[in-house]
Amino acid sequence: MAVIEHLCAKPEHQLPQDVGSPVVLYAGAWAYCPAGAADGHDWRATGGRTLATVREWLGRPSAVTSLTR
């Protein structure tokens, strides 16, 4: 189960639906950007939440993709 350590809060990156790869690496940990952008983020710590919880916060479907590090 993926633990998401950061969530992008940049307004321009808050899309109504996720892009193909919203989970990215940031500072050696998993991070979540709805736009899947390569840069220009405003990262906020999540406190180590599961991918399912972060998706729930954003009103996304509960489908979770398996990740390996």
N, C-alpha and C positions, 0 to 999 in steps of 0.2 A: 504494500500500500504506500503510495507516494505521500510524503509530508511536504506541504508547501510552506516555505519560510517567509516568502515575500509576495505581496500583491501589488500590481501596478495600479496607481490611483490617478494617473494622468487623464484628464477629461477627454482628450482626443483619442485615447486608447480604449475608452469604454464603449464598445460596440454592442448592439442589441443581440448579436449572436457571435459565438467564438469563431475564430479563423481555424484553419486546419491544425495548427500547433500552438495552442495558448500556453503550454507549459514549457518554460525555458530554464536554463541554468543561469543563476546570478550569484556571485560570491561563493561559488562552490556548493550551492544548495538549489533546490527546486523553487521556481518562482512562477507566478501566473499573471499573464498579460492577455486580456481578452482579444487584443488586436494582434498578438503574436509578433509585435514589432521587435526589430533587432536592437534599437536604441531609443533614447529620448524618454525613458521611464521616470516615474515618480514612485519609487518603491516604498512600501510600508510593510513593516514586520507583521506577520500574522500570529506569532506566538506558537508556530508549529502546528498548523491545522491540516487535516487530511484534504486531499483533492476534492472529495465528495462534499466536505463542509464548505470549502471555498466556492465550489460551483453552486451550492445551495444559497450562500450569501448573495451571489450574483443572479439568482433566479434561473440558473441553467438546468437542463435535464440532468437526471441523476446518473446517466451513463458515465462510467469512469474507464479510462484507458489505462492499461497496466504500463508502468514505467520501471525501467531498471537503470541503475546508476553505475 
